Amino acid sequence: MAFKKWECRQIPEDQAQLLSRECEISPFLAEVLVARGLSTPAKAAQFFGEAEPLSDPFLLADMDRAVERIQQAVEQEEKIAVYGDYDCDGVTSTAMLMSYLISVGADAMYYIPERDGEGYGLNADAVRSLAADGVTLLITVDNGISALAESVLLKELGVDLVITDHHQAGELLPDAVAVVDPHRPDCQSPFKPLCGAGVAFKLITAMEGGDYDSTMDYFADLAAIGTVGDVVSLTGENRTLVKAGLSMLAVTENPGLRALMEVAGIDPQTVTSQQVAFGLVPRINAAGRLGSAKLAVELLLCEDEERAAELAAQMDELNKTRQQMEKDILAQIDAQIAADPNQLYSRVLVLAGENWHHGVVGIVSSKILERYGKPNILLSVEGEEARGSARSLGDFNLYEALCSCSELFTRFGGHRLAAGMSLPAENIAVLRERINAYAAREFPQMPLYTCRVDKMLKPQEITLENIKSLSALEPCGEQNPAPLFLLRNARIDSAAPLSGGKHLRLKLVAGRSVLQALYFGMTPERFPYKLGDTVDLLVTLDVNVYKGTESVSMKIKDMRPNGFEQQKFFSAKNVYEALRRGEAVDPRLKERIIPTREETGIVYKFLQKNHGFAGDVDGTYIQLYKNNLNYCKIRTALDILQDVELLTVSPLLDGITLAERPGKKDLQDSPTLQALQRM
């Protein structure tokens, strides 16, 4: 459990009141909008989509040339290949364009490279195979902008190339009939953060003369799923497209989508962007990660309900397999950390394992980021080669960090928060050393995992009416997250396990209100609070419907003691981790670092009273900070007590056990204490 930084937004009350009156919305919703910078009626109207219809698809550079060449191929019955990608964005893009081409009578096929063996984008072998099959026009979706060599090869083979992509364009564009990408420097289209499915959607619209009406009726559902799946900004045109797509999902006639929603347990009538993100997208991605993305494309193009149900069931099973693989990799990572606990104090975690599945490593990297609050690189070692994924947070730019040791890689790429790479396995240890040296040089204090709070919540504001008003914010996602609220000074009245102890249901008393809240993923053993403790909580609010009855659903996203001083906590933790890394620390901090004998006794007596500690070790701070002990002193006291064999701290920092027959010990025998006293 990594403590997260809470960042509360300021809400000018007069602006919120004015916005509420002028837009005729609830004051509750108005405060959230103001907190997000939408403080005027004009800005609110733009956000709600009233001022931003989908722009003319022909504003995209080369769109006219793309349409002309595709229409020529259809009319002359040329063989067309749609070349996609194996993720959700690429799959939905492929399915959309294939469906459209078939509907206009084109001789069309599709090709999606396999993640293992071919990798992302155009490759020479696939290009030659398609040319040998008689393809004379190849259209890429969600890839192609970097296919410089492949575009030359296609020209040599007599195959015309039309590229539709949304990734950043380089200095040189591929040699193609048309290159449609909103990130081209000369592209006049006003909205840039489209995903591949959004660009494909605009291509189909342009094929229909620029009229969005029919395209919306037939393809908004797939475009919405691709947009949510690629985690692009859900603002502007993307917001308009996803809103339309969610409405269409409720009445979709696509047998594959209906079957997929059924196995995911989603009611089409109430489908939300969050359900798409966590229900549909993972199952589509699982096909490309573990099996073949062709399975997902076949599902989305399927017209037979029985066959669609079979395909959806297969994808559901692949998703379960993917989840188990994640657990297996996490268990191996736990074992590695248990063998070398000092890894946890690195600025950047670099972890490697034999034959970790490439389709799963990126997901696990995101979980490690949240668990430990640190940038990390996870590498799968196969013989002499290692391939992996990385995730970051805050201002720690992964791409720049990788550039600082670029000679170690066979190849790498990415952006500020995510990256991929391959390198000789023998370079892993050097990578760990070099990237941490870069972090130490550029970030003496690493950025923190941050939760951005929309509004301070008063207990009396937790009403069905207020919560329903938040539906105007949908669809929620990237750059438009579900609102996060801060509830202060709530007393824990009871804590009951759910689902066999996997989760908790808390009864809280806040002011005169008695509230129920769910804490998913928190087990009774790991819960570091006692009944009667007063806490502050970050929560989301939803309306739950059960047997026709509506009720408030409050979910806890984070929790800490009332009165928690986060700046002092993170400063003390930063010092402690520096000590564990063996770095020099300002000796003037000595009194704040070394616990006195009495302070060490407070820590030990607490553990004796509780027969050890079953939760995350950081949770000891929650119960001990009121004794004027900072985080560094508490952790140092635990190290001293462990040195003299009075207790054992779990290598994974998930528990503390006391020695059964400790006998008399002298704290001065602790190497940790001796080293600190010499500081």
Secondary structure, DSSP 4 states (H G I P E B T S, - for coil): ----EEEEPP--HHHHHHHHHHHT--HHHHHHHHHTT--SHHHHHHHTTTT-PPPPGGGSTTHHHHHHHHHHHHHTT-EEEEE--SSHHHHHHHHHHHHHHHHTT-EEEEE---TTTT-SS--HHHHHHHHHTTEEEEEEES--TT-HHHHHHHHHTT-EEEEE--SPP-SS--S-SEEE-TTSTT---S-----HHHHHHHHHHHHTTT-HHHHHHHHHHHHHHHHHHTT---SHHHHHHHHHHHHHHTT---HHHHHHHHHTT--GGG--HHHIIIIIHHHHHHHHHHS-HHHHHHHHH---HHHHHHHHHHHHHHHHHHHHHHHHHHHHHHHHHHH-GGGGGSSSEEEEEET--HHHHHHHHHHHHHHH-S-EEEEEEETTEEEEEEE--TT--HHHHHHTTGGG-SEEEE-SSEEEEEEEGGGHHHHHHHHHHHHHHH-SS----EEEE-EEPPGGG--HHHHHHGGGGPSPBTTBPPP-EEEEEEEEEEEEEEGGGTEEEEEEEETTEEEEEEETT--TTT----TT-EEEEEEEEEEEEETTEEEEEEEEEEEEETT--HHHHHHHHHHHHHHHTT----GGGHHHHSPPHHHHHHHHHHHHHTTSB-S-TTHHHHHHGGGT--HHHHHHHHHHHHHTTSEEE-TTSS-EEE-SS-----GGG-HHHHHHHT-
